Amino acid sequence: QVQLVEAGGGLVQPGGSLRLSCAASGFSFTDYAMKWYRQSSGKERELVASIDSAGYRRNYADPVKGRFTISRDNAKNTVYLQMNSLKPMDTAVYYCNARRSPVDYWGKGTLVTVSS
């Protein structure tokens, strides 16, 4: 059974940091690119960051460049999203995605709220 389980969300003040994790099981993790998406209230889901299967190539959406870092530990079947200098606009549900076209797996999401 395929599972992607996100953790690490919560309430944080502007300027603070959070580290999200996504534990994968039930598929060959090292064969899949991993991505983080987010969706805030009333908006479409958007891609935040991605990392290739080997962990060499990383890409970020413009709003998070220089603040967020995606990484993966293939020995632990886990992908991370380190989020620094958080802003209220980062408030959203963050989803983990595993992709090896045409296959897509999704987690259920973890809520991040940035507020004072």
C-alpha positions as a printed Julia matrix, in Angstrom:
116×3 Matrix{Float64}:
  0.0    0.0     0.0
  1.4    3.34   -1.09
  1.63   5.95    1.66
  2.98   9.48    1.82
  2.68  10.88    5.33
  3.48  14.53    5.92
  4.43  15.93    9.3
  5.83  19.11   10.83
  3.12  21.63   10.13
  1.79  24.02   12.72
  1.45  27.61   13.8
  4.52  29.83   13.52
  5.1   33.56   13.76
  6.22  35.59   10.75
  9.97  35.27   10.33
 10.0   31.85   11.93
 10.97  28.44   10.58
  9.41  25.02   10.15
 10.69  21.76    8.74
  8.2   19.54    6.99
  8.85  15.87    6.39
  7.17  13.3     4.17
  7.71   9.62    4.86
  7.12   7.36    1.88
  6.32   3.67    1.75
  4.86   1.1    -0.61
  6.79   2.07   -3.73
 10.37   2.4    -4.92
 11.19   5.8    -3.46
 14.53   6.16   -5.22
 12.85   5.92   -8.64
 10.61   8.92   -8.05
 11.04  12.66   -8.19
  9.56  14.28   -5.12
  7.68  17.55   -4.92
  6.03  19.79   -2.39
  2.85  21.61   -3.32
  0.7   23.95   -1.31
 -2.87  25.14   -1.44
 -4.24  28.11    0.42
 -7.88  28.94    0.92
 -9.63  29.82   -2.31
 -6.59  29.23   -4.48
 -5.36  26.49   -6.76
 -2.71  24.05   -5.65
  0.73  25.33   -6.6
  4.13  23.72   -6.92
  6.56  24.92   -4.26
  9.68  22.83   -4.76
 10.9   19.69   -6.48
 13.88  17.37   -6.3
 14.93  14.64   -8.7
 15.23  11.0    -7.75
 18.96  11.2    -6.97
 18.68  14.47   -5.09
 20.92  16.45   -7.42
 18.49  18.74   -9.22
 16.24  21.07   -7.23
 13.78  23.67   -8.36
 11.77  26.27   -6.49
  8.84  28.52   -7.14
  9.82  32.18   -7.26
  7.94  33.16   -4.05
 10.02  30.73   -1.95
 13.45  30.98   -3.58
 16.13  31.73   -1.01
 13.82  30.84    1.89
 12.85  27.18    1.36
 15.1   24.18    0.83
 13.99  20.77   -0.38
 16.06  17.69    0.4
 15.68  13.93    0.49
 17.17  11.02    2.38
 16.85   7.97    0.16
 18.02   5.7     2.97
 15.03   6.81    5.05
 12.53   7.16    2.18
 11.86  10.69    3.34
 11.72  14.1     1.72
 11.99  17.36    3.63
 11.07  20.98    3.18
 12.97  23.43    5.34
 11.06  26.7     5.46
 12.76  29.82    6.81
 11.72  33.47    7.01
  8.11  32.44    6.84
  5.49  34.97    5.78
  1.72  35.08    6.23
  1.44  34.38    2.48
  3.02  30.97    3.11
 -0.06  29.89    5.06
 -1.44  26.82    3.3
 -1.88  23.09    3.39
  1.37  21.55    2.16
  1.22  18.33    0.18
  3.91  15.82   -0.64
  3.92  14.35   -4.16
  5.84  11.47   -5.7
  6.02  11.42   -9.46
  7.3    9.0   -12.06
  5.25   9.75  -15.14
  2.5    8.76  -15.57
  2.22   7.76  -11.91
  1.43  10.3    -9.2
  1.11   9.67   -5.49
 -0.14  12.26   -3.0
 -0.1   12.69    0.73
 -3.03  14.08    2.72
 -1.26  17.31    3.59
 -0.12  19.21    6.65
 -1.35  22.67    7.6
  1.11  25.52    8.0
 -0.2   28.73    9.52
  2.0   31.82    9.67
  0.47  34.39   11.97
  1.3   36.63   14.88
